[in-house]
Amino acid sequence: MALIDLCYLISAVLFIIGLKGMTKPRTAVRGNWIGSLAMLLAIVATLLHRDVVTWTGILISIAIGSVIGTVMAKRVQMTTMPQMVALLNGLGGGGSFLVAGAYLAGKEHTTLVSAGNEGMDVLIATAASGLIGAVTLTGSLVAYGKLEEFKFLKDFDAPWQKLANLLLAVACIGLSALMVVEPAWAEVAYWVMVLLALGLGVLLVISIGGADMPVVIALLNSYSGLAASATGFVLNNTLLIIAGSLVGASGIILTRIMCTAMNRSIWAVLFGTLQAKGKSTTSDDIYANVKSTSPEEVAMMLEVAERVLIVPGYGMAVAQAQHAVRDLTNLLLAKGIEVEFGIHPVAGRMPGHMNVLLAEADIAYERLKEMDEVNASMDKVDVAIVLGANDVVNPLARTDPNSPIAGMPIIDVDRARTVINIKRSLSPGFAGIANPLFALDHSLMLYADGKKAIVDIVKALQEG
Amino acid sequence: MNPFIHQSYLLADVLPPAATLPAAANTGTLMLLVTIFVVAVFVGVEIIVKIPPTLHTPLMSGSNAISGITVVGAILESGKDGGTTATVLGLIAVILATINVVGGFVVTDRMLSMFKPKSKN
């Protein structure tokens, strides 16, 4: 019996069962454990491979990687989870192109080349692994930097950028072709291509805006899987192909969900064609009738409400307001007021970002509702609190076909009886457009930092 | 040294190495791998569309950890006697992929253990 192949088969099955566990919050923890068990099995089986003649270096490397990985995972704050995922993505991609590079440097490849027997398919796979892996590495690092809001990555806008992207992509494909046609040159061509692909990864992500990050992270997630799959083709290793394609599929689906939720095509996100920025001329007219309110007034409205909806956005993460929100939720529940959360798919900086923050603050996941669900019952909501969200509640998406967000599905808080917008100012969201929601008759602004506003409302409720 | 060196066998040992096969057989292997890839993508899609949005972040970090499977390739490349360059590149890849794997699984576990049902509130 081929022991290692059997282990790989079991491992592949366990990966699938593990992912299946992720379909329900109740079974998700176990699913993740099954996935890590599958990985352990795969690693142990690989160490037994008869080609693996030395263990020392490998075990030391695994130990180093494990320590770094554990420390990162234990230390990271829930608000900075998008950065963590971006970094890990990049490392996976980096691993893949190094493995493909190692294959080209190895004896097996050089022997095959001198015998004139190196397979064309292997070389194509090597090129793919190098290209995708390298783009994933630098793309993820730039995404990380943008999420951390490093100044030098902000507002990068060079007129030559699209042309440079095109040239780099063409050069990468040309070098890949050279690898296949002239296997003797494969290694040199490979490293030149990787170098160019590293540059391509930087340029592809550097001009993408903050609110488009959920799409980028999901896409890079998919790439890291595809890179692993390509490496599987290089090494003739079915487990790499299967596990990599599972991740690739996952990333593609998330990318599609994010794009649908913004009503933008993936090309529009990648090549940055968000039209009509900063219509400041019209915003003055729109905001002529904006009314502001105070925490005490909001507390009074909440007292008499039966149903409250909270719509969080990236602003909640920035203000670290999730724990204060939990206190408010518990207080309202204790008063017999129903509290729900309306989560827009692209709220925050990665898919599910808001859910993780609210889960961290101990808010039951059953209270977190999807956009369609809260929209269906919006007419029964007495008070809707918009906390650090803007574009995802902008009614222009429904009413103005010329708006850059036209057709984007939104949470229809304007249909609630009263809307409280907690925001520091009337400044526009990522789309750069004014939000007529703020000026509606039943809409009130509470100008404050998200966390402070909620804390003050809680205080007013307790005193009242 | 690998103590199991004489006890493990691979499918690849039974088949002649791809390079020595006639071209037709070689395409056969490639088609097999492509078939596996396509089927696995479909399996992935079927499962992942069922994952609720509330778990999308843990899904990303968890699937991210799975993409660290490239560690298997890294171990193979660094472990075999392929010359210094190959070994060094392989070992760096082992480190990067292990960070990806361990970091991904640990952080996913941390996140998932925070998701609690309503009865607790």
Contacts between the chains, C-beta under 8 A, distances in Angstrom:
chain1	res1	chain2	res2	distance
A	1	B	9	7.8
A	2	B	9	5.2
A	2	B	10	5.6
A	2	B	11	5.2
A	2	B	13	7.8
A	2	B	14	7.6
A	3	B	7	7.3
A	3	B	8	5.2
A	3	B	9	6.8
A	4	B	8	5.5
A	4	B	9	7.7
A	4	B	10	5.6
A	5	B	10	6.2
A	5	B	11	4.9
A	15	B	66	6.0
A	16	B	43	6.2
A	16	B	47	6.9
A	18	B	62	7.9
A	19	B	44	7.4
A	19	B	47	5.1
A	19	B	48	7.0
A	19	B	62	7.8
A	19	B	63	7.3
A	19	B	66	7.9
A	20	B	47	5.4
A	22	B	51	5.4
A	22	B	55	5.9
A	22	B	58	6.9
A	22	B	59	5.5
A	22	B	62	6.4
A	23	B	47	7.0
A	23	B	50	4.6
A	23	B	51	5.1
A	23	B	52	7.3
A	23	B	55	7.9
A	24	B	52	7.7
A	25	B	52	7.6
A	25	B	54	6.8
A	25	B	55	6.3
A	25	B	112	7.7
A	25	B	115	4.6
A	25	B	117	7.3
A	26	B	117	7.2
A	28	B	55	5.9
A	28	B	58	6.4
A	28	B	112	4.8
A	28	B	115	6.9
A	29	B	109	6.6
A	29	B	112	4.6
A	29	B	113	5.9
A	31	B	62	7.7
A	32	B	58	7.4
A	32	B	62	5.4
A	32	B	105	6.4
A	32	B	108	4.9
A	32	B	109	5.5
A	32	B	112	5.9
A	33	B	109	7.4
A	35	B	62	6.2
A	35	B	65	6.8
A	35	B	66	6.1
A	35	B	105	6.8
A	36	B	65	7.2
A	36	B	101	7.9
A	36	B	105	4.2
A	39	B	65	7.2
A	39	B	66	7.3
A	39	B	68	7.3
A	39	B	69	6.9
A	39	B	71	7.8
A	39	B	101	5.7
A	39	B	105	7.3
A	42	B	69	6.6
A	42	B	72	5.4
A	43	B	71	6.4
A	43	B	72	6.7
A	43	B	75	6.8
A	46	B	72	4.8
A	46	B	75	4.7
A	46	B	76	6.2
A	47	B	2	7.2
A	47	B	75	6.5
A	47	B	79	7.6
A	48	B	2	6.8
A	48	B	4	4.4
A	48	B	7	7.8
A	48	B	8	4.9
A	49	B	2	7.8
A	49	B	8	6.4
A	49	B	10	7.3
A	49	B	75	7.9
A	49	B	76	6.3
A	49	B	79	7.2
A	50	B	2	7.0
A	50	B	4	7.8
A	50	B	5	5.1
A	50	B	6	7.6
A	50	B	8	5.4
A	50	B	9	7.9
A	50	B	10	7.7
A	51	B	76	6.4
A	51	B	79	6.6
A	51	B	80	4.2
A	52	B	2	5.5
A	52	B	75	6.5
A	52	B	76	6.6
A	52	B	79	3.2
A	52	B	80	6.4
A	53	B	1	6.8
A	53	B	2	6.2
A	53	B	5	7.6
A	53	B	79	6.4
A	53	B	80	6.5
A	53	B	81	5.5
A	54	B	1	7.3
A	54	B	2	7.8
A	54	B	79	6.1
A	54	B	81	8.0
A	55	B	1	7.7
A	55	B	2	6.5
A	55	B	79	7.3
A	57	B	78	6.4
A	57	B	87	6.9
A	57	B	91	5.1
A	58	B	75	5.5
A	58	B	78	5.9
A	58	B	79	5.7
A	58	B	91	7.1
A	58	B	94	5.9
A	61	B	78	7.5
A	61	B	91	4.9
A	61	B	92	7.9
A	61	B	94	3.9
A	61	B	95	4.7
A	61	B	98	6.8
A	62	B	71	7.9
A	62	B	94	6.2
A	62	B	98	5.1
A	64	B	95	5.4
A	64	B	98	7.5
A	65	B	94	6.7
A	65	B	95	4.5
A	65	B	96	7.2
A	65	B	97	7.1
A	65	B	98	2.6
A	65	B	99	4.6
A	65	B	101	7.6
A	65	B	102	6.4
A	66	B	98	5.7
A	66	B	102	4.7
A	68	B	95	7.8
A	68	B	99	4.9
A	68	B	103	7.5
A	69	B	98	6.4
A	69	B	99	4.3
A	69	B	100	7.3
A	69	B	101	6.9
A	69	B	102	3.2
A	69	B	103	3.5
A	69	B	104	7.6
A	69	B	106	6.7
A	70	B	102	5.7
A	70	B	103	7.2
A	70	B	106	5.6
A	72	B	99	7.2
A	72	B	103	4.9
A	72	B	107	7.6
A	73	B	102	7.3
A	73	B	103	4.7
A	73	B	104	7.7
A	73	B	105	8.0
A	73	B	106	3.6
A	73	B	107	3.8
A	73	B	110	6.6
A	74	B	106	6.8
A	74	B	110	7.4
A	76	B	107	6.3
A	78	B	111	7.4
A	78	B	114	8.0
A	81	B	57	6.1
A	81	B	61	7.4
A	81	B	107	7.6
A	81	B	111	7.4
A	84	B	61	7.2
A	84	B	103	7.5
A	84	B	107	6.1
A	85	B	57	7.5
A	85	B	60	5.4
A	85	B	61	5.3
A	85	B	64	6.0
A	88	B	61	7.0
A	88	B	64	5.1
A	88	B	65	7.5
A	88	B	68	8.0
A	88	B	99	7.3
A	88	B	100	5.1
A	88	B	103	5.3
A	88	B	104	5.3
A	88	B	107	7.9
A	89	B	64	5.8
A	89	B	67	7.7
A	89	B	100	8.0
A	91	B	68	7.8
A	91	B	96	4.5
A	91	B	97	7.1
A	91	B	99	5.2
A	91	B	100	4.5
A	91	B	103	8.0
A	92	B	64	6.6
A	92	B	67	4.4
A	92	B	68	5.3
A	92	B	70	6.4
A	92	B	96	7.5
A	92	B	97	6.5
A	92	B	100	4.3
A	94	B	93	7.7
A	94	B	96	4.9
A	95	B	68	7.0
A	95	B	70	4.6
A	95	B	71	6.8
A	95	B	74	5.9
A	95	B	93	4.5
A	95	B	94	7.8
A	95	B	96	4.2
A	95	B	97	3.6
A	95	B	100	6.5
A	96	B	70	4.7
A	96	B	73	7.7
A	96	B	93	7.8
A	98	B	74	7.1
A	98	B	89	5.0
A	98	B	90	7.3
A	98	B	92	5.6
A	98	B	93	3.8
A	98	B	96	7.0
A	99	B	70	5.8
A	99	B	73	4.2
A	99	B	74	5.1
A	99	B	77	5.4
A	99	B	89	7.7
A	99	B	90	6.8
A	99	B	93	4.9
A	101	B	89	5.2
A	102	B	74	7.5
A	102	B	77	3.9
A	102	B	78	6.8
A	102	B	82	7.3
A	102	B	85	7.6
A	102	B	86	4.5
A	102	B	87	7.7
A	102	B	89	3.8
A	102	B	90	4.3
A	102	B	93	6.6
A	103	B	77	5.9
A	103	B	86	7.4
A	105	B	82	7.0
A	105	B	83	6.4
A	105	B	85	4.1
A	105	B	86	4.3
A	105	B	89	6.2
A	106	B	77	6.4
A	106	B	80	7.0
A	106	B	82	3.2
A	106	B	83	6.3
A	106	B	86	3.9
A	107	B	81	7.0
A	107	B	82	4.8
A	107	B	83	5.9
A	107	B	86	7.5
A	108	B	80	7.7
A	108	B	82	6.6
A	112	B	19	5.5
A	115	B	19	7.3
A	117	B	19	4.0
A	117	B	20	7.4
A	118	B	19	7.3
A	119	B	18	6.1
A	119	B	19	6.6
A	119	B	26	6.2
A	119	B	30	8.0
A	121	B	26	7.6
A	121	B	30	4.6
A	217	B	60	7.0
A	218	B	60	7.0
A	221	B	60	5.4
A	221	B	63	6.6
A	221	B	64	6.1
A	221	B	67	7.6
A	224	B	64	6.7
A	224	B	67	4.2
A	224	B	100	8.0
A	225	B	63	7.0
A	225	B	66	7.6
A	225	B	67	4.6
A	227	B	67	7.6
A	227	B	70	7.2
A	228	B	67	5.1
A	228	B	68	7.8
A	228	B	69	5.4
A	228	B	70	4.4
A	228	B	73	7.9
A	229	B	37	6.1
A	231	B	70	5.4
A	231	B	73	4.8
A	232	B	33	7.5
A	232	B	73	7.2
A	233	B	33	5.9
A	233	B	37	7.8
A	234	B	73	7.5
A	235	B	73	5.1
A	235	B	76	6.2
A	235	B	77	7.6
A	236	B	12	6.8
A	236	B	18	7.2
A	236	B	29	7.2
A	236	B	33	7.2
A	237	B	72	6.6
A	237	B	73	6.3
A	237	B	76	7.4
A	238	B	33	7.1
A	238	B	36	5.6
A	239	B	69	6.5
A	239	B	72	6.2
A	240	B	69	5.6
A	240	B	70	6.5
A	240	B	72	6.0
A	240	B	73	5.7
A	241	B	33	6.1
A	241	B	36	5.4
A	241	B	37	5.1
A	241	B	40	6.7
A	242	B	36	6.3
A	242	B	37	7.9
A	242	B	40	4.4
A	243	B	66	5.2
A	243	B	67	7.3
A	243	B	69	3.9
A	244	B	67	6.4
A	244	B	69	6.4
A	244	B	70	7.6
A	245	B	37	5.2
A	245	B	40	4.0
A	245	B	41	4.7
A	245	B	44	6.2
A	246	B	40	6.1
A	246	B	41	7.9
A	246	B	43	7.1
A	246	B	44	4.1
A	246	B	63	6.9
A	246	B	66	6.4
A	247	B	44	7.6
A	247	B	63	4.6
A	247	B	64	7.2
A	247	B	66	5.3
A	247	B	67	4.2
A	248	B	41	6.6
A	248	B	44	7.2
A	249	B	40	7.8
A	249	B	41	4.9
A	249	B	42	7.8
A	249	B	43	7.9
A	249	B	44	3.0
A	249	B	45	4.8
A	249	B	48	6.0
A	250	B	44	6.0
A	250	B	48	4.7
A	250	B	59	6.4
A	250	B	60	7.7
A	250	B	63	4.4
A	251	B	60	7.9
A	251	B	63	7.2
A	252	B	45	7.9
A	253	B	45	6.3
A	253	B	48	5.0
A	253	B	49	6.0
A	254	B	48	7.9
A	254	B	56	6.4
A	254	B	59	7.5
A	254	B	60	6.8
A	257	B	53	7.7
A	257	B	56	7.9
A	329	B	121	7.9
A	330	B	121	7.2
A	333	B	121	6.9
A	343	B	53	6.9
A	343	B	54	7.5
A	345	B	53	6.1
A	350	B	56	7.9
A	350	B	57	6.0
A	350	B	60	6.6
A	351	B	53	7.1
A	351	B	56	3.7
A	351	B	57	6.4
A	351	B	59	7.8
A	351	B	60	6.4
A	352	B	53	6.1
A	352	B	54	6.4
A	352	B	55	6.5
A	352	B	56	3.2
A	352	B	57	3.6
A	352	B	58	7.2
A	352	B	59	7.3
A	352	B	60	7.5
A	353	B	57	6.0
A	355	B	53	7.1
A	355	B	54	4.3
A	355	B	55	7.5
A	355	B	56	7.4
A	355	B	57	6.7
A	356	B	57	4.6
A	356	B	58	7.3
A	356	B	111	5.6
A	356	B	114	7.4
A	359	B	54	7.9
A	359	B	111	7.3
A	359	B	114	4.3
A	359	B	115	4.7
A	359	B	116	7.3
A	360	B	114	5.2
A	362	B	114	7.6
A	362	B	116	6.7
A	362	B	120	7.4
A	362	B	121	7.5
A	363	B	121	7.1
A	364	B	116	5.9
A	364	B	117	5.9
A	364	B	118	4.0
A	364	B	119	7.8
A	364	B	120	6.4
A	364	B	121	4.6
A	365	B	54	5.2
A	365	B	115	5.2
A	365	B	116	7.1
A	365	B	117	6.9
A	366	B	117	6.5
A	366	B	118	4.4
A	367	B	118	7.1
A	367	B	121	7.6
A	368	B	54	5.4
A	370	B	53	5.8
